[in-house]
Every structure is written in C-alpha cells, then in structure tokens.
Amino acid sequence: MPTVRYVEYNDASPEVRAIYDEIMFVRTLDFVPNFYKALASHPATLRRFWENLKTVIASRRIDPLMQELIAIAVCSVTNCSYCIASHMKAARTLGMDDEMLGELLSIVSVFSDTSRLAAGYQMELDPQFAEANLNHV
C-alpha cells in the first residue's frame, strides 16, 4: 500500500503534468508509472529526480540495454520488486532474453556473495588494486 496518494494526470498541476508528458515521451509509455505519481506528491522531488535521471540516461557511453541491466542488478540487490519489474520490461523491450537475464543474475549473485564475504572478513585492500585505481585518474 502506498504511503502517499498518487497524483493522477488529470489532477496534476501544470508543472507536474508537463513532467508527466516528458516522462511518457522519453520512456515511450502511454501511461504515467505509479513511481512518478507517488513522487509527484512532492513536486520538487519529482522534478529533481526526473532531471537527475535524464542526465544519467543521456550518457551514451553506456548503451540503454546495459543501463537497464545495471538497474536490474541494483534493484535485485536492494530487493525492490517494483523497480525490478519496471526495468525488466524495459530491458526485454531492448532485447534482453532469458539467457541474458540468467547470466546477469548469476553475476549479481556471485558478486553479492563476494562482497558479503569481503565485508565479513574485513579484508585489507591489496596495494596492487589501490595502485590500479590511482593510475586511471
């Protein structure tokens, strides 16, 4: 159950309605997802989030399918079923198949395990890894 009342398109202020129109155009949707309708309960949050998202997805160094795969990975780790479903639909539209999803979730699984083990053991960073990161700055 949502914690706020969704702002439906017909009840939205002109500012929110303009953002809704842009969301539907950019995401090629014929509806406003509930995520944005919830954020619209605080228009400044909706505006800030949408502007940030547009900036991030505008980067074409990482193609749209890869962006959606990354989103699925993050949402799987944070256990957000709404976000998983949303990004799963987008990724499937962009060409993700069941084999690619299985591979992605295997990667998420193994690196989630790795991170928990490294955190649990409180391992010190290998100097070679630190040097590798510094050499790319």
Stockholm file with secondary structure:
# STOCKHOLM 1.0

chainA/1-137         MPTVRYVEYNDASPEVRAIYDEIMFVRTLDFVPNFYKALASHPATLRRFWENLKTVIASRRIDPLMQELIAIAVCSVTNCSYCIASHMKAARTLGMDDEMLGELLSIVSVFSDTSRLAAGYQMELDPQFAEANLNHV
#=GR chainA/1-137 SS CCSSCCCCGGGSCHHHHHHHHHHHHHTTCSSCCHHHHHHTTSHHHHHHHHHHHHHHHHCCSSCHHHHHHHHHHHHHHHTCHHHHHHHHHHHHHTTCCHHHHHHHHHHHHHHHHHHHHHHHHTCCCCHHHHHHHHTTC
#=GC SS_cons         CCSSCCCCGGGSCHHHHHHHHHHHHHTTCSSCCHHHHHHTTSHHHHHHHHHHHHHHHHCCSSCHHHHHHHHHHHHHHHTCHHHHHHHHHHHHHTTCCHHHHHHHHHHHHHHHHHHHHHHHHTCCCCHHHHHHHHTTC
//
